[in-house]
């Protein structure tokens, strides 16, 4: 799946050494995409349902 509707956003935790993750809403498809910034348009993308992404973020926040 390619992101044709949303914009990719770089994580606020990104650093100058390209250890970055970008995320993008999937528009009307109710999905969220994630990819490695250094591979941008030629690398793999992980797409998950937006409900799964929300659950993942809650789990990360709860274990900080």
C-alpha positions in Angstrom: 0.0 0.0 0.0 1.3 3.4 -0.8 0.4 6.7 0.9 -1.5 8.7 -1.7 -3.6 10.8 0.6 -1.7 11.7 3.8 1.7 13.4 4.5 4.5 11.5 6.1 5.6 13.1 9.4 9.0 12.6 11.0 9.1 11.5 14.7 9.9 14.3 17.1 12.5 11.9 18.6 14.5 11.7 15.3 18.2 12.5 15.4 20.8 13.8 13.1 22.2 10.3 12.4 19.0 9.3 10.4 17.6 7.1 13.2 14.2 8.3 12.3 10.7 6.9 11.8 8.0 8.6 9.8 4.3 7.9 10.2 1.3 8.8 8.0 -2.4 8.5 8.3 -3.9 6.4 5.5 -6.7 8.8 4.7 -10.0 7.2 4.1 -8.6 3.7 4.5 -8.4 3.9 8.4 -4.8 2.8 8.4 -1.5 4.2 9.6 1.8 3.8 7.9 5.3 3.7 9.3 8.6 3.7 7.5 12.3 4.3 8.1 13.2 7.8 7.0 16.5 6.9 5.4 14.7 4.6 3.0 11.8 6.9 2.3 10.0 6.1 -1.0 12.1 3.0 -1.9 12.0 1.1 1.4 9.4 -1.0 3.0 6.3 0.5 4.7 4.3 -1.1 7.5 0.6 -0.4 7.4 -1.7 -1.3 10.2 -5.3 -0.5 11.2 -5.6 2.9 13.0 -7.1 1.1 16.0 -4.0 -1.1 16.3 -1.7 2.0 16.0 -3.6 3.7 18.8 -3.3 0.6 21.0 0.4 0.4 20.3 0.9 4.1 21.2 -1.0 3.6 24.5 1.2 0.5 25.3 4.4 2.5 24.7 3.1 5.5 26.8 2.2 3.2 29.6 5.6 1.6 29.8 7.8 4.8 29.6 
